Amino acid sequence: TAEVGSEHPVGMAIVKYARESLKCEGFGVGREFRVEPGLGVRCRVSGLERVVGMGRRRKGKGIEVVGDHHVLVGNRGFLTKCGVDVGGADGVMKGFEEGGNTVVLIAIDDVLVGMFAVRDSVKPEASEVIDVLRSMEIDVVMLTGDNERTAKAIADE
């Protein structure tokens, strides 16, 4: 629901994947959308019970999915800034990032509930183009909004 109206390629890919894997067009009902450029998106969502079931666990106590919820979707820095503890997922995130993936985290009511690992493919001709530019004594740099581990993995390719 948080990414349904997104214009960001990663957000659109997440929506497409969710629709295909959950075999549904509709998700919850979202409002109060706020995009934090380069970080993520936040919104209020109701109707999650249709997608995720009728209950989930939070700090040892059952809470209902029915009702209104604060949803965050974004990178580690964004969720941490919003007060979500993502430390328990560090090892998994690090592995994905070292493999050249961008990790997108999802939190509901300030509890980390999931993550996606997404990856762009390196164009087959990229290495050759870089070599040609360097032979022309042109400095080549890579600019990315990704974290350093992901950028290094892609650069190594």
C-alpha positions in Angstrom: 0.0 0.0 0.0 2.8 2.4 0.9 4.4 2.1 -2.6 1.3 1.8 -4.8 1.5 5.4 -6.0 5.3 5.5 -6.2 7.1 6.9 -9.2 10.4 5.4 -8.0 11.5 2.3 -10.0 12.2 0.3 -6.9 8.8 1.2 -5.5 7.1 0.2 -8.7 9.0 -3.1 -8.8 7.9 -3.8 -5.2 4.2 -3.2 -6.1 4.5 -5.4 -9.2 6.1 -8.2 -7.2 3.5 -8.0 -4.4 0.6 -8.0 -6.8 2.0 -11.1 -8.6 3.0 -13.0 -5.5 -0.1 -12.2 -3.4 -2.3 -12.6 -6.5 -4.3 -9.4 -5.7 -4.8 -6.0 -7.1 -5.8 -4.3 -3.9 -3.9 -3.9 -0.7 -4.9 -1.8 2.3 -6.1 1.8 2.2 -3.4 4.4 2.5 -3.4 8.0 3.4 -1.0 10.7 4.7 1.7 9.7 2.3 5.1 11.4 2.8 8.1 10.7 0.6 11.5 11.3 2.1 13.7 11.6 -1.0 16.5 9.1 -1.1 15.3 7.4 2.1 11.8 6.0 1.9 8.1 6.6 2.3 5.8 6.8 5.3 2.0 6.6 5.4 -1.0 5.5 7.5 -2.7 2.3 6.3 -5.9 0.5 7.2 -7.3 -2.7 5.8 -4.0 -4.7 6.2 -6.0 -7.7 7.6 -7.0 -8.5 4.0 -3.3 -9.0 3.1 -1.4 -10.2 6.2 -4.0 -12.1 8.2 -5.7 -11.3 11.5 -2.8 -11.0 13.9 0.9 -10.7 14.4 3.4 -10.7 17.3 5.1 -7.7 18.8 7.5 -7.9 21.7 5.9 -11.1 22.9 2.3 -9.7 22.9 -0.2 -10.3 20.2 -1.6 -7.2 18.5 -4.3 -7.0 15.9 -3.6 -6.0 12.3 -7.2 -4.7 12.1 -7.3 -0.9 12.2 -5.0 2.0 11.4 -1.2 1.5 11.2 1.9 3.6 10.6 3.9 2.0 7.7 7.5 2.8 6.8 9.2 1.5 3.7 12.8 2.5 3.0 16.5 2.1 3.7 18.2 1.3 7.0 19.0 4.9 7.8 15.4 6.0 7.3 13.9 3.3 9.5 16.6 3.9 12.2 15.9 7.6 12.1 12.2 6.8 12.6 13.0 4.8 15.7 12.7 1.3 14.3 15.2 -1.3 15.6 16.8 -2.9 12.6 19.8 -4.4 14.3 18.5 -7.9 14.3 18.5 -7.9 10.5 22.0 -6.6 10.1 23.6 -9.9 9.1 21.1 -10.6 6.5 21.2 -7.1 5.1 25.0 -7.1 5.0 24.9 -10.3 2.9 22.4 -8.9 0.5 24.4 -5.7 0.1 27.7 -7.4 -0.4 26.0 -9.3 -3.2 25.2 -6.0 -4.9 21.6 -5.8 -3.7 19.7 -2.8 -2.4 17.8 -3.7 0.8 14.4 -2.1 1.3 13.0 -2.5 4.8 9.3 -2.5 5.9 8.0 -1.6 9.3 4.5 -1.6 10.7 3.9 0.4 13.8 7.7 0.8 14.4 8.3 -3.0 14.2 10.5 -4.4 11.4 8.3 -6.9 9.6 10.2 -7.6 6.4 12.7 -6.7 3.7 13.2 -6.9 0.0 16.5 -7.2 -1.8 16.5 -5.6 -5.2 19.2 -5.4 -7.8 19.9 -3.6 -11.0 21.8 -5.6 -13.6 25.1 -4.2 -14.9 24.8 -3.5 -18.6 27.0 -6.0 -20.7 28.8 -3.2 -22.4 29.6 -1.2 -19.2 33.1 -2.6 -18.7 34.0 -1.9 -22.3 32.7 1.7 -22.2 34.6 2.3 -19.0 37.8 1.0 -20.6 37.3 3.2 -23.6 36.8 6.3 -21.4 39.9 5.5 -19.4 41.9 5.1 -22.6 40.9 8.6 -23.5 42.2 9.7 -20.1 38.8 10.5 -18.8 38.3 10.0 -15.1 35.4 7.6 -14.5 33.3 7.7 -11.3 30.2 5.9 -10.1 27.5 8.0 -8.4 24.9 6.1 -6.5 22.3 6.5 -3.8 23.1 3.0 -2.6 25.2 2.2 0.4 28.9 1.6 0.1 28.8 -2.3 0.2 26.3 -2.4 -2.6 28.2 0.1 -4.7 31.4 -1.8 -4.2 29.9 -5.1 -5.3 28.5 -3.5 -8.5 31.8 -1.7 -9.2 33.7 -5.0 -8.8 31.6 -6.4 -11.6 
